[in-house]
Amino acid sequence: MITGLAIGHVDPEYAFWTTSGEFVFVAILAGYLSIPAVFAASIILELVRSFSNLYFPNTWQMVLGVFLLVIILTLPNGLGSLFNRRREGGS
């Protein structure tokens, strides 16, 4: 909706399922504990996607999936838990 207001039209590509999947990926990666984690997760998503597309052009989606699994297993509350720990005095 914001894109439609800013650009003046909405491209049908925005309705493709992978676009909404990116939002879910960022939400899972960031967690719910910190707003700055959302920005960090967006940057990390673009970096991982760019590098995996460069080095693994045929299987970059699998690399993103493995990366997401590693984050879920190591940081169940997302990257926001790192920001939250630092704010509480670290551990």
C-alpha positions, 0 to 999 in steps of 0.5 A: 500500500505504501509503495502504491502511494509512493510510486503511483502504481502497484506492480503485480510482482508485489503480490507474488508469495516470495515477497510476503515470505521476505517479511516473514523471514525478517520477522522471524530473524528479528524477533519481537524484542527490539525495533532496531533488530528489524532494521538489522535483520533486513540488512542481514537478509539482503547481505545473505541473499546477495552473497548466496545468490553470487556464490550459489546461484542455483541453490541460494534459497536453500542457503537462506533456509539453512541460515534461518534454521541456524538463527532459530536454533541459536537465537530462539527470540531472534536478533532482538534478544541480542539487543535486549541482553545488551540493554539489560547489562549483558550476559 
